[in-house]
Amino acid sequence: MDDLSRYKELKATILYHNDRYYNQDNPEITDYEYDMMMQELKGLEQKHPEYITSDSPTQKVGGSAKREAGVLVRHNVPMLSLQDVFSKEDVDAFVADMQEQLVDPTFVVEYKIDGLSMALRYVNGKLDVAVTRGDGVLQGEDVTVNAKVIKDVKNTLKEPIEYLEVRGEVYMTNEAFDKVNEIQEIKGKKLFANPRNCAAGTLRQLDSSITKERNLSMFVFNIQDAKGREFISHSEGYEYLKRQGIKIIEDYKICKTAKEVWEAIEAIGENRDKLGYDIDGAVVKIDSFADRQKLGATAKVPRWAVAYKYPPEEKETKLLAIELSVGRTGRITPTAIFEPIRLCGTTVSRATLHNQDFIDDLDVRIGDTIVVYKSGEIIPKVKGVVKEKRPADSAPYVIGNTCPVCGAPAVREGDNADIKCTNHSCPSKLVRNIVNFVGRDAMDIKGFGFAYVETLVDHGYLKDLSDIYGLIDKRQELLDKKIIGLVKSTDNLLNAIEGSKNNDAIKLLTSLGISNVGKSAAKSLMKKFKSIDNLMKASYAQLIEVNDIGDISAMAIINYFKNPDNQAVVQRLKEYGVNMNIIEAQDGDERFDGKTFVVTGTLPTLSRKAASELIEKHGGKVSGSVSKKTDYLLAGENAGSKLTKAQNLGINVISEETLLEMVK
């Protein structure tokens, strides 16, 4: 790939991840992976200054301010980012540069808290406005109501001055984060990935009682502006703020030499594990405000400070056991169970080991000291084994050839890395098959959660998918034994099951769990064959005529319906009155028939789901990724890398307005 193509690709990818981080509070990659992309982008811009445009990530600060979270407020002082550095050489170079430009400069080294930036403005000693970073230059969100319920935010200064603006980081302690996720789990809601995401989402809440309940914290790390009192240095400002009861980053170090600065950075790194909150680096800044004024700033960063980023966090722990589980297809998955460790703000004690090949490649053994890290700062993964610490009596781990749930033979087919249980009635496979069957993207039986499925399987009420529709005949027995609950809960579930009999056969086909036959493929198949009965009789040649059905999918369908057990389940579903036919749309048309769309970015009025449903209603298919087979890319704001790829492939890019015109 030439430099310009790589530059465009990097730019689009970074803009996409900026949106995930700043605007959606839901990053997909680690800070380290992001930083490496930014470094590569900066290198290309240094080599080719002509590439730089105003929309480059190197020219922007922060995300976009969100109106729904509050009134937008103009920044009195820009809330810029910091220049990142990644090595001792980079730090030494910064110190040397400062010493060359300034007379005997003093440096402050302090923690870089991993949270969300917020500025507090005090007028005559009273908190007037709290504002988020927003775009970092022009405006942010007014979150004053939420700021006032954060315990570390002082509403009144003890030594009031005419005007004071301070900037700090709103964060969540590990203890507070764990409590929030515990409550989320009890309520059956999605867990937060890490404390930073949780803090950012909480500060933007429209209900301040939720903000208060989640127990946010705040460190102030800078005086942005002051009237009525002059501050000479950062450290002097800190002493004033402490007297006001404002929480500052107290463990800061005053340094004069590059050696002292690096020792302070190393000390912070060594202390990371002992903190009750996350940091993502150390900040080195000039102490004197006069020196800062002299140095000034670029459009994006101040010239008087840098942020040293520590390498990705990984830790050693002891492997206690390997737990085997059986999935819907019978695949046996090994999971490492290890002594709990803290990584990226969460306590972890489990990580997938994927399959026997992965175990063999790493030579993982029970009792080993393993190295664990987090992928995307979300998913724990095993990186390797510290073999010098291996117990003398350790033995290689083998998954074996029997199912850990039902004891049936387990086999590895051909070159496939997966080992699968051969028992069609394996309870673990059955539970997951039924969970898939009743799920939202399948038969969509409301209220039929995992716990109910597991209970009904354990009590022998569900032995295959068709038994779901026989539960109505056992209503009184279910009530007497309180298998589901009281009358209302039981009747709600049974009514939902009965109602699902009228679903389109597309949903039924999706729910059967045939390999490679998801919602989109099921729709294409049913449009051609019209009924499950016709599909069961279809030949290989007929199947591969269908869009999106290739050799593997066609053979999976044929093999599924050749199986006598599956034939019996479909027959019983039919006898219970489950609809086997496609329901022809009454309020749509097929104008997008044969056309594939990809939806990306934030649309002006439609959600992505609503846009996808509109396309499908008119016969189109919606895919998650851009390829040569894509006909249209429906792009909104922050479309990211998918837009770049579509443009490179010459794919027709349309707006929401164009889509709505197309379906008029």
C-alpha positions as CSV (number, residue, x, y, z in Angstrom):
1,M,0.0,0.0,0.0
2,D,1.4,3.4,-0.9
3,D,1.8,6.2,1.7
4,L,-1.3,8.1,0.6
5,S,-3.6,5.0,0.7
6,R,-2.2,4.1,4.1
7,Y,-2.7,7.6,5.3
8,K,-6.3,7.7,4.2
9,E,-7.0,4.3,5.8
10,L,-5.3,5.3,9.1
11,K,-7.2,8.6,9.2
12,A,-10.6,6.9,8.7
13,T,-9.9,4.2,11.2
14,I,-8.7,6.7,13.9
15,L,-11.8,8.9,13.3
16,Y,-14.0,5.8,13.8
17,H,-12.3,4.9,17.0
18,N,-12.4,8.5,18.3
19,D,-16.2,8.4,17.9
20,R,-16.3,5.0,19.8
21,Y,-14.2,6.5,22.6
22,Y,-15.4,10.1,23.0
23,N,-19.0,10.0,21.8
24,Q,-20.1,6.4,22.5
25,D,-18.0,5.7,25.6
26,N,-17.5,2.2,24.1
27,P,-13.9,1.7,22.7
28,E,-13.2,-1.4,20.6
29,I,-9.3,-1.3,20.9
30,T,-6.8,-0.7,23.6
31,D,-5.3,2.7,24.3
32,Y,-1.9,1.3,23.2
33,E,-3.3,0.1,19.8
34,Y,-4.8,3.6,19.3
35,D,-1.6,5.3,20.3
36,M,0.4,3.3,17.8
37,M,-1.9,4.2,14.9
38,M,-1.7,7.9,15.9
39,Q,2.1,7.6,15.9
40,E,2.1,6.1,12.5
41,L,-0.3,8.9,11.2
42,K,1.9,11.6,12.6
43,G,4.9,10.0,11.0
44,L,3.2,10.1,7.6
45,E,2.2,13.7,8.1
46,Q,5.8,14.7,8.9
47,K,6.9,12.9,5.8
48,H,4.1,14.4,3.6
49,P,2.8,17.7,5.1
50,E,0.7,18.1,2.0
51,Y,-1.6,15.3,3.3
52,I,-2.7,17.3,6.3
53,T,-6.3,18.7,6.3
54,S,-8.5,20.3,8.9
55,D,-10.3,17.0,9.6
56,S,-7.1,15.0,10.4
57,P,-7.2,13.4,13.9
58,T,-4.0,15.2,14.6
59,Q,-5.8,18.6,14.2
60,K,-8.8,17.7,16.4
61,V,-9.2,17.6,20.1
62,G,-11.8,15.3,21.9
63,G,-15.1,14.3,20.5
64,S,-18.3,16.1,19.7
65,A,-20.5,17.7,22.4
66,K,-23.9,16.0,22.8
67,R,-27.0,18.1,23.0
68,E,-29.1,15.5,24.7
69,A,-26.9,15.5,27.7
70,G,-27.4,19.2,28.4
71,V,-26.9,22.7,27.2
72,L,-23.8,23.4,25.2
73,V,-21.3,25.8,26.8
74,R,-18.5,27.6,25.1
75,H,-15.0,27.0,26.5
76,N,-13.3,30.0,28.1
77,V,-10.0,28.1,28.0
78,P,-9.5,25.3,25.5
79,M,-9.4,21.8,27.1
80,L,-6.5,20.4,24.9
81,S,-5.1,16.9,24.8
82,L,-1.5,16.1,25.7
83,Q,1.3,15.0,23.4
84,D,1.9,11.3,24.1
85,V,5.4,9.8,24.5
86,F,6.3,6.1,24.8
87,S,10.0,5.8,25.8
88,K,12.7,7.1,28.1
89,E,14.3,8.7,25.1
90,D,11.1,10.6,24.3
91,V,11.0,11.9,27.9
92,D,14.6,12.9,27.9
93,A,14.1,14.7,24.6
94,F,11.2,16.7,26.0
95,V,13.2,17.7,29.1
96,A,16.2,18.7,27.0
97,D,14.0,20.8,24.7
98,M,12.4,22.6,27.7
99,Q,15.9,23.2,29.2
100,E,17.0,24.7,25.9
101,Q,14.0,27.1,25.6
102,L,13.7,28.1,29.3
103,V,15.9,29.3,32.0
104,D,16.4,26.5,34.7
105,P,12.9,25.0,34.3
106,T,11.2,23.0,37.1
107,F,9.0,20.0,36.2
108,V,6.0,18.4,37.9
109,V,5.4,14.7,37.4
110,E,2.0,13.3,38.4
111,Y,-0.5,10.6,37.7
112,K,-2.6,10.7,34.5
113,I,-6.0,9.6,35.7
114,D,-8.1,7.5,33.3
115,G,-11.4,9.2,33.3
116,L,-13.4,12.0,31.7
117,S,-12.2,15.7,31.6
118,M,-14.4,18.3,33.3
119,A,-13.8,22.0,34.0
120,L,-15.4,23.8,37.0
121,R,-16.0,27.5,37.0
122,Y,-16.3,29.4,40.3
123,V,-17.6,33.0,40.4
124,N,-17.0,34.8,43.7
125,G,-16.3,31.5,45.4
126,K,-19.5,29.7,44.2
127,L,-19.6,26.9,41.7
128,D,-21.3,28.4,38.6
129,V,-20.8,25.9,35.7
130,A,-19.4,22.5,35.2
131,V,-18.6,21.6,31.6
132,T,-17.2,18.5,29.8
133,R,-14.4,18.6,27.3
134,G,-16.7,18.2,24.3
135,D,-14.8,19.1,21.2
136,G,-12.0,20.5,23.4
137,V,-11.7,23.8,21.6
138,L,-15.1,25.5,21.1
139,Q,-17.7,23.9,23.4
140,G,-18.6,21.2,25.8
141,E,-21.7,19.9,27.7
142,D,-23.2,21.7,30.7
143,V,-23.2,19.0,33.4
144,T,-23.5,21.3,36.4
145,V,-26.4,19.4,38.0
146,N,-24.5,16.1,37.9
147,A,-21.2,17.7,39.0
148,K,-22.8,19.0,42.2
149,V,-23.7,15.4,43.4
150,I,-20.0,14.3,43.0
151,K,-18.6,14.3,46.5
152,D,-15.2,15.6,45.4
153,V,-16.7,18.7,43.7
154,K,-16.8,21.7,46.1
155,N,-19.7,24.0,45.7
156,T,-18.1,26.8,47.7
157,L,-14.5,27.9,48.1
158,K,-13.1,28.7,51.5
159,E,-11.0,31.6,50.2
160,P,-13.2,33.0,47.4
161,I,-11.8,35.0,44.5
162,E,-13.5,36.8,41.6
163,Y,-13.2,34.0,39.1
164,L,-11.5,30.6,39.1
165,E,-11.6,27.9,36.5
166,V,-10.0,24.5,37.2
167,R,-9.8,21.4,35.1
168,G,-9.8,17.8,36.5
169,E,-10.7,14.2,35.7
170,V,-13.9,12.6,36.7
171,Y,-13.3,8.9,37.4
172,M,-14.6,5.9,39.2
173,T,-12.8,3.9,41.8
174,N,-12.5,0.2,41.3
175,E,-14.7,-0.4,44.3
176,A,-17.5,1.9,43.0
177,F,-17.2,0.3,39.5
178,D,-17.6,-3.2,40.9
179,K,-20.7,-2.2,42.8
180,V,-22.3,-0.6,39.7
181,N,-21.7,-3.7,37.7
182,E,-23.0,-5.9,40.5
183,I,-26.3,-3.9,40.4
184,Q,-26.3,-4.1,36.6
185,E,-26.0,-7.9,36.7
186,I,-28.7,-8.2,39.3
187,K,-31.0,-6.1,37.1
188,G,-30.1,-8.2,34.1
189,K,-28.6,-5.2,32.3
190,K,-25.4,-5.0,30.2
191,L,-22.2,-4.7,32.2
192,F,-19.9,-1.7,31.7
193,A,-16.6,-2.6,30.1
194,N,-14.3,-0.6,32.4
195,P,-14.5,2.3,34.9
196,R,-13.7,5.0,32.3
197,N,-16.7,4.0,30.2
198,C,-18.9,3.9,33.2
199,A,-17.8,7.3,34.5
200,A,-18.3,8.9,31.1
201,G,-21.8,7.5,30.7
202,T,-22.7,8.4,34.3
203,L,-21.6,12.0,34.1
204,R,-23.8,12.5,31.0
205,Q,-26.9,11.0,32.6
206,L,-30.0,13.2,32.5
207,D,-31.0,11.9,35.9
208,S,-28.6,13.3,38.6
209,S,-29.8,10.7,41.1
210,I,-28.2,8.0,39.0
211,T,-25.0,10.0,38.9
212,K,-25.1,10.3,42.7
213,E,-25.9,6.6,43.2
214,R,-22.9,5.6,41.1
215,N,-20.4,7.4,43.4
216,L,-18.1,9.2,41.0
217,S,-14.9,10.8,42.1
218,M,-12.8,13.7,40.8
219,F,-9.2,14.9,40.9
220,V,-8.4,18.5,39.8
221,F,-5.1,18.7,37.9
222,N,-4.8,22.2,36.7
223,I,-5.8,25.9,37.2
224,Q,-7.1,27.0,33.8
225,D,-7.8,30.7,34.6
226,A,-8.1,33.0,37.6
227,K,-9.1,36.6,38.3
228,G,-8.6,38.4,41.6
229,R,-5.5,36.4,42.5
230,E,-2.2,35.6,40.7
231,F,-0.7,32.1,40.8
232,I,3.0,31.8,40.0
233,S,3.2,28.1,39.5
234,H,1.3,24.8,39.2
235,S,2.6,23.6,42.6
236,E,1.5,26.9,44.3
237,G,-1.9,26.5,42.7
238,Y,-2.2,23.0,44.1
239,E,-1.5,24.3,47.6
240,Y,-4.3,26.9,47.3
241,L,-6.7,24.2,45.9
242,K,-5.9,21.9,48.9
243,R,-6.8,24.7,51.3
244,Q,-10.2,25.0,49.5
245,G,-10.9,21.3,50.2
246,I,-10.5,20.5,46.5
247,K,-9.0,17.0,45.8
248,I,-5.8,17.3,43.8
249,I,-3.3,14.7,42.6
250,E,-1.3,14.8,45.8
251,D,1.5,12.4,45.0
252,Y,3.2,14.7,42.5
253,K,6.9,15.1,42.3
254,I,8.9,18.3,41.7
255,C,11.9,17.6,39.5
256,K,14.9,19.5,38.0
257,T,16.7,16.9,35.8
258,A,15.8,14.3,33.2
259,K,17.0,11.6,35.7
260,E,14.6,12.8,38.4
261,V,11.8,13.0,35.9
262,W,12.3,9.4,34.7
263,E,12.7,8.1,38.3
264,A,9.3,9.8,39.1
265,I,7.7,8.1,36.1
266,E,9.1,4.7,37.1
267,A,7.9,5.2,40.7
268,I,4.3,5.9,39.4
269,G,4.5,2.8,37.2
270,E,5.6,0.6,40.1
271,N,2.8,2.0,42.2
272,R,-0.1,1.4,39.7
273,D,-1.3,-1.9,41.2
274,K,-1.6,-0.3,44.7
275,L,-4.0,2.4,43.6
276,G,-7.8,2.1,44.0
277,Y,-8.4,3.6,40.6
278,D,-7.0,3.4,37.0
279,I,-4.3,5.6,35.6
280,D,-3.2,5.4,32.0
281,G,0.2,7.2,32.2
282,A,2.2,9.9,33.9
283,V,2.1,13.6,33.0
284,V,5.3,15.7,32.9
285,K,4.5,19.4,32.9
286,I,6.3,22.7,33.4
287,D,5.7,24.1,36.9
288,S,6.0,27.9,36.1
289,F,2.8,29.5,34.6
290,A,5.0,32.3,33.1
291,D,7.1,29.6,31.3
292,R,3.9,27.9,30.1
293,Q,2.7,31.3,28.7
294,K,5.9,31.7,26.9
295,L,5.8,28.2,25.3
296,G,2.1,28.4,24.3
297,A,0.3,25.6,22.5
298,T,-0.4,24.1,19.1
299,A,-4.0,23.7,17.8
300,K,-4.2,20.4,19.6
301,V,-1.6,20.2,22.5
302,P,0.2,22.5,24.9
303,R,4.0,22.7,24.3
304,W,4.7,22.6,28.0
305,A,3.6,19.1,28.9
306,V,3.7,15.5,27.7
307,A,1.9,12.3,28.8
308,Y,4.1,9.2,29.1
309,K,2.1,6.1,28.3
310,Y,3.0,2.8,30.0
311,P,3.1,-0.4,27.9
312,P,-0.2,-2.5,27.8
313,E,-1.0,-3.9,31.2
314,E,-0.4,-7.6,31.7
315,K,0.0,-9.6,34.9
316,E,1.2,-13.0,36.1
317,T,-1.2,-15.3,37.9
318,K,-1.5,-19.0,38.8
319,L,-3.7,-21.3,36.6
320,L,-5.9,-23.2,39.0
321,A,-8.0,-25.3,36.6
322,I,-9.3,-25.7,33.0
323,E,-13.0,-25.7,32.8
324,L,-14.7,-27.4,29.8
325,S,-18.1,-26.2,28.5
326,V,-20.3,-27.4,25.6
327,G,-21.8,-24.9,23.2
328,R,-24.9,-25.1,21.0
329,T,-23.1,-26.9,18.2
330,G,-21.5,-29.4,20.6
331,R,-18.1,-27.5,20.5
332,I,-16.1,-28.1,23.6
333,T,-14.4,-24.9,24.8
334,P,-11.7,-24.9,27.5
335,T,-11.6,-21.9,29.9
336,A,-8.6,-21.0,32.1
337,I,-9.6,-20.5,35.8
338,F,-6.9,-18.6,37.6
339,E,-6.2,-16.6,40.8
340,P,-8.1,-13.3,40.5
341,I,-6.0,-10.3,39.2
342,R,-6.9,-6.7,38.5
343,L,-6.6,-5.6,34.8
344,C,-7.7,-2.4,33.2
345,G,-10.0,-1.6,36.1
346,T,-11.8,-5.0,36.5
347,T,-11.1,-8.1,38.5
348,V,-10.7,-11.1,36.2
349,S,-10.3,-14.8,37.0
350,R,-11.2,-16.5,33.7
351,A,-10.0,-16.4,30.0
352,T,-10.8,-18.6,27.1
353,L,-8.1,-21.1,25.9
354,H,-10.0,-21.6,22.6
355,N,-9.1,-25.2,21.7
356,Q,-6.6,-28.0,22.0
357,D,-4.3,-26.5,19.4
358,F,-4.1,-23.2,21.4
359,I,-3.3,-25.2,24.6
360,D,-0.6,-27.2,22.8
361,D,1.0,-24.1,21.2
362,L,1.4,-22.4,24.6
363,D,2.0,-25.6,26.4
364,V,-0.4,-24.5,29.1
365,R,-0.6,-26.8,32.2
366,I,-2.6,-26.7,35.4
367,G,-0.5,-25.1,38.1
368,D,1.5,-23.0,35.7
369,T,2.2,-19.3,36.2
370,I,0.5,-17.7,33.2
371,V,0.6,-14.1,31.7
372,V,-2.8,-12.6,31.2
373,Y,-3.7,-9.3,29.4
374,K,-6.8,-7.6,28.2
375,S,-7.7,-7.4,24.5
376,G,-9.4,-4.2,23.7
377,E,-9.3,-3.5,27.4
378,I,-12.3,-5.7,27.7
379,I,-11.6,-9.4,27.0
380,P,-9.0,-11.2,29.2
381,K,-6.6,-13.4,27.2
382,V,-3.7,-15.7,28.0
383,K,-0.5,-14.5,26.5
384,G,1.9,-17.2,27.6
385,V,3.4,-19.4,30.3
386,V,6.3,-18.5,32.6
387,K,8.0,-21.9,32.3
388,E,10.7,-21.1,34.8
389,K,8.0,-21.1,37.5
390,R,6.4,-24.4,36.3
391,P,5.8,-27.1,39.1
392,A,8.0,-30.2,38.7
393,D,5.0,-32.5,38.6
394,S,3.0,-30.7,35.9
395,A,1.6,-32.6,33.0
396,P,0.4,-31.6,29.5
397,Y,-3.4,-30.9,29.4
398,V,-5.6,-32.9,27.0
399,I,-9.3,-32.1,26.5
400,G,-10.0,-35.8,25.8
401,N,-12.5,-37.7,23.7
402,T,-15.6,-37.6,26.0
403,C,-18.1,-34.9,26.5
404,P,-17.7,-33.3,29.9
405,V,-21.5,-32.8,30.3
406,C,-23.0,-36.1,29.1
407,G,-20.1,-38.5,28.7
408,A,-20.8,-39.2,25.1
409,P,-17.9,-39.6,22.6
410,A,-16.3,-36.3,21.5
411,V,-14.5,-36.1,18.1
412,R,-12.3,-33.8,16.1
413,E,-13.4,-33.7,12.5
414,G,-10.6,-33.5,9.8
415,D,-8.3,-30.5,10.1
416,N,-10.8,-28.6,12.3
417,A,-9.4,-27.5,15.6
418,D,-12.7,-28.0,17.4
419,I,-13.6,-31.1,19.4
420,K,-17.4,-31.7,19.4
421,C,-19.8,-33.8,21.5
422,T,-21.6,-36.3,19.2
423,N,-24.7,-36.6,21.4
424,H,-27.7,-34.8,19.8
425,S,-29.5,-34.8,23.1
426,C,-26.6,-33.5,25.2
427,P,-28.2,-31.3,27.9
428,S,-25.7,-28.5,27.4
429,K,-26.3,-28.4,23.6
430,L,-30.0,-28.5,24.2
431,V,-30.0,-25.5,26.6
432,R,-28.1,-23.4,24.1
433,N,-30.1,-24.6,21.2
434,I,-33.3,-23.6,22.9
435,V,-31.9,-20.2,24.1
436,N,-31.0,-19.6,20.4
437,F,-34.5,-20.7,19.3
438,V,-36.4,-18.4,21.6
439,G,-34.0,-15.4,21.2
440,R,-34.9,-12.0,19.8
441,D,-33.4,-12.6,16.3
442,A,-35.1,-16.0,16.1
443,M,-38.6,-16.9,17.3
444,D,-38.5,-13.9,19.7
445,I,-40.5,-15.4,22.6
446,K,-40.6,-12.6,25.1
447,G,-39.6,-13.4,28.7
448,F,-38.1,-16.8,27.8
449,G,-34.7,-16.2,29.4
450,F,-31.7,-18.5,30.0
451,A,-32.8,-19.3,33.6
452,Y,-36.2,-20.6,32.5
453,V,-34.7,-22.7,29.7
454,E,-32.2,-24.2,32.1
455,T,-34.8,-25.0,34.7
456,L,-37.2,-26.5,32.2
457,V,-34.4,-28.7,30.8
458,D,-33.2,-29.7,34.2
459,H,-36.8,-30.8,35.2
460,G,-37.2,-32.8,32.0
461,Y,-39.9,-30.6,30.4
462,L,-37.8,-29.8,27.4
463,K,-36.0,-32.6,25.5
464,D,-36.0,-30.9,22.1
465,L,-37.1,-27.7,20.5
466,S,-40.7,-28.9,19.8
467,D,-41.3,-29.5,23.5
468,I,-41.6,-25.7,23.9
469,Y,-45.0,-25.8,22.3
470,G,-46.1,-28.7,24.5
471,L,-45.7,-26.6,27.7
472,I,-49.2,-25.2,27.4
473,D,-50.6,-28.7,28.1
474,K,-48.6,-28.8,31.4
475,R,-49.7,-25.4,32.7
476,Q,-51.2,-26.7,35.9
477,E,-48.2,-28.9,36.7
478,L,-45.9,-26.0,36.1
479,L,-47.9,-23.8,38.4
480,D,-48.1,-26.5,41.1
481,K,-44.4,-27.0,41.1
482,K,-43.7,-23.3,40.6
483,I,-41.3,-24.1,37.8
484,I,-41.7,-20.7,36.1
485,G,-43.4,-18.8,38.9
486,L,-46.8,-17.7,39.9
487,V,-49.9,-17.5,37.6
488,K,-49.0,-14.3,35.9
489,S,-45.4,-15.2,35.0
490,T,-46.4,-18.6,33.8
491,D,-49.3,-17.4,31.7
492,N,-47.3,-14.6,30.2
493,L,-44.6,-17.0,29.0
494,L,-47.1,-19.6,27.7
495,N,-49.0,-16.9,25.9
496,A,-45.8,-15.6,24.3
497,I,-45.0,-19.2,23.2
498,E,-48.5,-19.6,21.6
499,G,-48.2,-16.2,19.9
500,S,-44.9,-17.2,18.3
501,K,-46.6,-20.0,16.3
502,N,-47.8,-17.3,13.9
503,N,-44.3,-16.1,13.1
504,D,-43.0,-15.9,9.6
505,A,-41.1,-19.1,8.5
506,I,-38.1,-16.9,8.1
507,K,-37.9,-16.6,11.9
508,L,-38.5,-20.4,12.3
509,L,-35.7,-21.2,9.9
510,T,-33.3,-18.7,11.6
511,S,-34.1,-20.3,15.0
512,L,-33.3,-23.9,14.0
513,G,-29.6,-23.2,14.4
514,I,-28.5,-24.6,11.0
515,S,-24.8,-23.8,10.5
516,N,-24.2,-20.7,8.4
517,V,-28.0,-19.9,8.2
518,G,-28.6,-16.7,10.0
519,K,-31.4,-14.1,9.6
520,S,-30.3,-12.8,6.2
521,A,-29.7,-16.3,4.6
522,A,-33.0,-17.5,6.0
523,K,-34.8,-14.6,4.4
524,S,-33.2,-15.3,1.0
525,L,-34.0,-19.1,1.3
526,M,-37.6,-18.5,2.2
527,K,-38.1,-16.0,-0.6
528,K,-37.2,-18.7,-3.0
529,F,-38.7,-21.8,-1.4
530,K,-41.7,-20.2,0.3
531,S,-42.0,-23.0,3.0
532,I,-39.9,-25.2,5.3
533,D,-41.4,-28.3,3.5
534,N,-40.1,-27.1,0.2
535,L,-36.7,-26.2,1.6
536,M,-36.4,-29.7,3.2
537,K,-36.8,-31.2,-0.3
538,A,-34.4,-28.8,-2.0
539,S,-31.4,-30.2,-4.0
540,Y,-27.8,-28.9,-3.7
541,A,-28.2,-27.3,-7.2
542,Q,-31.3,-25.4,-6.1
543,L,-29.8,-24.2,-2.9
544,I,-26.7,-22.7,-4.4
545,E,-28.9,-20.7,-6.8
546,V,-29.9,-18.6,-3.7
547,N,-27.9,-15.4,-3.0
548,D,-25.5,-15.9,-0.1
549,I,-25.7,-19.7,-0.1
550,G,-22.5,-21.3,-1.1
551,D,-21.2,-24.8,-1.0
552,I,-20.7,-25.0,2.8
553,S,-24.1,-23.5,3.6
554,A,-25.9,-25.7,1.1
555,M,-24.3,-28.9,2.5
556,A,-25.1,-27.7,6.1
557,I,-28.8,-27.4,5.1
558,I,-28.9,-30.7,3.3
559,N,-27.2,-32.5,6.2
560,Y,-29.5,-30.9,8.8
561,F,-32.7,-32.0,7.1
562,K,-31.3,-35.5,6.4
563,N,-30.9,-36.1,10.1
564,P,-33.9,-38.2,11.4
565,D,-33.9,-36.4,14.7
566,N,-34.2,-33.0,13.0
567,Q,-36.9,-34.3,10.7
568,A,-38.9,-35.4,13.7
569,V,-38.5,-32.0,15.5
570,V,-39.8,-30.2,12.4
571,Q,-42.7,-32.6,12.1
572,R,-43.7,-32.1,15.8
573,L,-43.4,-28.3,15.4
574,K,-45.9,-28.6,12.4
575,E,-48.3,-30.7,14.5
576,Y,-48.2,-28.1,17.3
577,G,-49.4,-25.5,14.7
578,V,-46.1,-23.6,14.2
579,N,-46.3,-21.7,10.8
580,M,-44.1,-23.3,8.2
581,N,-44.7,-20.7,5.4
582,I,-43.4,-17.3,4.4
583,I,-45.7,-14.4,5.1
584,E,-45.8,-12.2,2.1
585,A,-45.3,-8.5,3.0
586,Q,-48.5,-6.4,2.7
587,D,-47.0,-2.9,3.2
588,G,-43.7,-3.1,1.4
589,D,-42.4,-4.0,-2.1
590,E,-39.3,-5.6,-3.6
591,R,-37.6,-2.5,-5.1
592,F,-34.3,-3.4,-3.4
593,D,-34.5,-7.0,-4.3
594,G,-31.0,-8.4,-4.9
595,K,-29.4,-5.2,-3.5
596,T,-27.0,-5.3,-0.5
597,F,-26.7,-2.3,1.8
598,V,-24.3,-1.5,4.7
599,V,-25.4,1.1,7.3
600,T,-22.7,3.1,9.2
601,G,-22.3,6.2,11.2
602,T,-24.9,8.3,13.1
603,L,-27.9,9.1,10.9
604,P,-29.9,12.4,11.4
605,T,-33.3,10.8,12.4
606,L,-33.2,7.0,11.9
607,S,-31.4,4.6,14.2
608,R,-29.3,2.0,12.4
609,K,-31.9,-0.7,13.3
610,A,-34.8,1.4,11.9
611,A,-32.8,2.1,8.7
612,S,-32.0,-1.6,8.3
613,E,-35.7,-2.6,8.8
614,L,-36.8,-0.1,6.2
615,I,-34.3,-1.5,3.7
616,E,-35.3,-5.1,4.4
617,K,-39.0,-4.2,4.2
618,H,-38.4,-3.2,0.6
619,G,-36.6,-6.4,-0.3
620,G,-33.0,-5.4,0.4
621,K,-30.3,-7.1,2.4
622,V,-28.3,-5.4,5.1
623,S,-24.7,-6.6,5.7
624,G,-22.3,-5.6,8.5
625,S,-19.2,-5.2,6.3
626,V,-18.3,-3.5,3.1
627,S,-17.2,-5.7,0.2
628,K,-17.3,-5.8,-3.6
629,K,-20.8,-7.2,-3.3
630,T,-22.1,-4.1,-1.5
631,D,-24.4,-2.0,-3.7
632,Y,-25.0,1.0,-1.3
633,L,-23.3,2.4,1.8
634,L,-25.8,4.4,3.9
635,A,-23.5,6.7,5.7
636,G,-24.1,9.2,8.6
637,E,-21.8,11.3,10.7
638,N,-18.5,9.6,11.8
639,A,-18.9,6.9,9.2
640,G,-15.2,5.9,9.7
641,S,-13.3,3.2,7.9
642,K,-16.4,1.7,6.1
643,L,-16.8,4.9,4.2
644,T,-13.2,4.9,3.2
645,K,-13.4,1.3,2.0
646,A,-16.6,2.0,0.1
647,Q,-15.1,5.0,-1.6
648,N,-12.0,3.0,-2.6
649,L,-14.2,0.3,-4.1
650,G,-16.3,2.8,-6.0
651,I,-19.5,1.8,-4.1
652,N,-22.5,4.1,-4.2
653,V,-22.6,6.1,-0.9
654,I,-26.0,7.5,0.0
655,S,-27.4,9.7,2.8
656,E,-30.5,9.1,4.9
657,E,-32.3,11.7,2.8
658,T,-31.5,9.8,-0.4
659,L,-32.7,6.5,1.1
660,L,-36.0,8.1,2.1
661,E,-36.4,9.4,-1.4
662,M,-35.6,6.0,-2.8
663,V,-38.5,4.4,-0.8
664,K,-41.1,7.1,-1.5
